[in-house]
C-alpha cells in the first residue's frame, strides 16, 4: 500500500540490457563506407552533405594484404548511374585522396573507383554515400528540471492540509468528515512524477565491441603509426634449440701495438675511438741517443749532405753542356743525383732536429683504436704496449650446448643468432669447433662460431642467443615474434577485421625459434595480423 503513495510514470521498450552498466558511446562525427578486394582496401569518409551543393569527401586507399598506404595510383572516380556527375580526385598525402563533386538529390549514392597501382588495376564500388542525411545524435532523454518543483508544491500542500484537518477535528468533531479527509490525504502524492524513457540500439554496438575485444582505430592513426599487417598462413616452421653465447674477438681482428724501441713519443696522430686503416701511422717515437751516437749521426748526416751537393753540381754542369756531353755521362749523373736526393729525404724524415732517429708506429690491421692515456712527450720503453686496435668485421661466438641437447646436435641443419637489442637483425654462423671442450661448472659443451659483423653491431663480451635449426615441421601457423604481446598477463595478438576495426585475440603459443612463434590456438588462416607498431596499437586498446 505504501508504494501506491509514490506514483511513477514509466515507458519502456526492448533492445537494451538494463542489468549491466551502459557502455559510453562516442559521438559520431562522420559517415563512412568501405570496400575491399584482394588487392586494395578503400575507406570513404564524409560529413553531412547537402544536395545541390559542393561536397568534399576523403578517400583512404591501402594495400589489402599489408595495410600500407598506396603512395601513387592512377585514380578515376565516377557515380554509379550518373555518368554526367563529375568527381575530381586529388592526392593529399600517401594513401589519402580528396574527392570533390556535387550530388543533386537527397539519397544514397554509390561511387565506382577505378585505380591502378603497384598491386595492379582494380575496380571497386563504394556504396552508401549519404546525401541530405543528418548525422545520428544522442536520443536519451534526461529527467525534466520541473520534477523538484512539483515535489516541493506537493509537500507544502500536504502540510497545509494537515493543519486545516487538525482545526476541523478540534472545533467540530465529525468522525465521518475526518475519516474522509484522512483517506483523501493518504492518496495525494507528495513526490514528483518521474518520466522515464528507454530507447533501443544506443549502446548495442559499443557493448558488442567491448564483449568481443574489438575497438575502433581510425585510418589516419594507422597511417601515422605505420600499422602494417600480413595474412595468416600455415606452412613449414623451423624448430630451433636456443644456446647461450658470448661474443669474443677474432685473433685476426685484434692487435696490440708496442713501441719498437725506447724513446720519446714525438707525435700522436690518432685519437681514441678513431677508425684507422691498415698501415696507417699512429705515432712517431724519437730514439734516445748518447754523445758517441750523436757524433756518429752528425758524420752520417754530413756524408748524406755532401753526396747530395756533389751529385747536384755534377748533374747541373752536364745539363749546361748537354749538346756536347756524352749521353751516357748525362744519364749516370741524373741517376746519381736522384739517388742522393732520395737518401737525403729519407734521412731527414727518420731523424729529428738533433739527428735522432724517428720510428713510425703503424697499425697492422684496420679497425678502431681503443682508449689510451699517452700524450706527446711521454717516454716509453721498448716493448711497451701503446695502442690496441680492434676490428669487429669478424668476431667469434662461443656457445654452450647443454648435455641434454647433445643428441639434437646431430640433426642441426643450420645456425644463426639474433641481435640482443631486439632489432630483428640476424647473422649467419660458421661452426669452427664442435664441442671439443666442456665447462667445468655446468658440463655444457663449447661450440665456437665465426660471425661476419660488417656493421659492428655485435660487441666483444656481449651475451646473446644462438639458434640451432632442426628439420622443419609442416602445417604450422607461425607469426613474427614482434606481433605477440601481453595484455593483462596473457599472450595476445591484434587482428584487423575491416578498415577501422581492430580485434584483440588471446592466443596459446607454441615453439619459438627466435624469429617466429607458433600459434596453437587463437588464429585462423586468412586473417590479417598486425605485425608492426603493435605497442602503439596496444596503447590505443588500453585507453579506448
LINPERA-V36017 format. One record per run of one state. SS is the DSSP state (~ for helix, > for strand, _ for the rest). FROM is the first residue (numbers start at 1). TO is the last residue. If there is no record, write none. Layout:
SS:FROM:TO / SS:FROM:TO
This chain:
_:1:1 / ~:2:5 / _:6:8 / >:9:10 / _:11:30 / >:31:36 / _:37:39 / >:40:46 / _:47:53 / >:54:63 / _:64:68 / >:69:69 / _:70:73 / >:74:79 / _:80:81 / >:82:82 / _:83:87 / >:88:93 / _:94:95 / >:96:102 / _:103:107 / >:108:117 / _:118:119 / >:120:130 / _:131:146 / ~:147:171 / _:172:174 / ~:175:186 / _:187:194 / >:195:196 / _:197:203 / ~:204:212 / _:213:213 / >:214:216 / _:217:218 / ~:219:224 / _:225:228 / >:229:231 / _:232:233 / >:234:237 / _:238:239 / >:240:249 / _:250:250 / ~:251:253 / >:254:258 / _:259:262 / >:263:268 / _:269:274 / >:275:276 / _:277:280 / >:281:287 / _:288:290 / ~:291:320 / _:321:326 / ~:327:350 / >:351:351 / _:352:356 / >:357:362 / _:363:366 / >:367:369 / _:370:378 / >:379:380 / _:381:384 / >:385:390 / _:391:393 / >:394:401 / _:402:402 / ~:403:405 / _:406:406 / ~:407:411 / _:412:413 / >:414:418 / _:419:425 / >:426:438 / _:439:444 / >:445:452 / _:453:462 / >:463:469 / _:470:472 / >:473:480 / ~:481:483 / _:484:484 / >:485:487 / _:488:489 / >:490:498 / _:499:500 / >:501:506 / _:507:507 / >:508:512 / _:513:515 / >:516:521 / _:522:527 / >:528:530 / _:531:533 / ~:534:542 / _:543:544
